[in-house]
């Protein structure tokens, strides 16, 4: 398994975990994000799947894994599932979230599950793209007016 992590923002990153760890986190009622192994987690063409526990049964996690692999994993996308969890760095003593730069791993910071992370839906992504586009075309004019008709 490749130990990949993908930076989402200044505080959160997606860390790849193995199947046993994913099963433990799933049994603790925390979301586990999954994708075929050859796909990139932050790709605009492919969304994450999310598994959360509603009723606890021992074989439920394995049933999800088997059905996802059967229907979604192939030679093109990858033959098995890659599991990811959101992590952030927190200060050992105060518990405050810290920026996950180079120094975060060395100075009294601990990596932990990020409970505040929720992935964006397609509607939110399109809304962000629209707002960025409108900011580019709607340049501010003198005296507080804008050149935008939207």
Residue pairs with C-beta under 8 A, 6 or more apart in sequence:
1 16
1 18
2 16
3 16
4 15
4 16
5 13
5 14
5 15
5 16
5 87
6 13
6 14
6 40
6 41
6 42
6 84
7 13
7 100
8 14
8 42
8 86
8 117
10 99
10 100
10 101
11 88
11 89
11 97
11 98
11 99
11 100
11 114
12 86
12 87
12 88
12 100
12 114
12 116
12 117
13 86
13 87
13 88
13 100
14 33
14 41
14 42
14 84
14 85
14 86
14 87
15 84
15 85
15 86
15 87
15 111
16 82
16 83
16 84
17 25
17 83
17 84
17 85
18 83
19 65
19 81
19 83
21 83
22 32
22 34
22 61
22 83
22 85
23 61
25 32
25 85
25 113
26 32
26 51
26 52
26 53
26 61
27 53
27 56
27 61
29 52
29 53
30 52
30 85
30 113
30 115
31 50
31 51
31 52
32 50
32 51
32 52
32 83
32 84
32 85
33 41
33 48
33 49
33 50
33 83
33 84
33 85
33 86
33 119
34 48
34 49
34 50
34 51
34 68
34 81
34 82
34 83
34 84
35 41
35 46
35 48
35 49
35 81
35 82
35 84
36 72
36 73
36 77
36 78
36 80
36 81
36 82
37 73
37 77
37 78
37 79
37 80
37 81
37 82
38 76
38 77
38 78
39 46
39 77
39 78
39 82
40 46
41 48
41 82
41 84
44 125
47 119
47 122
48 84
48 119
49 68
50 119
51 61
51 64
53 60
65 81
68 81
69 79
69 80
69 81
73 79
73 80
73 81
85 113
86 113
86 114
86 117
87 111
87 112
87 113
87 114
88 97
88 98
88 100
88 111
88 112
88 114
88 116
88 117
89 97
89 98
89 99
89 100
89 104
89 105
89 109
89 110
89 111
89 112
90 96
90 97
90 98
90 109
90 110
90 112
91 98
91 108
91 109
91 110
92 108
92 109
92 110
93 108
98 104
98 109
105 111
120 128
134 148
134 150
137 148
138 146
138 147
138 148
138 150
139 146
139 147
139 148
140 146
140 147
141 147
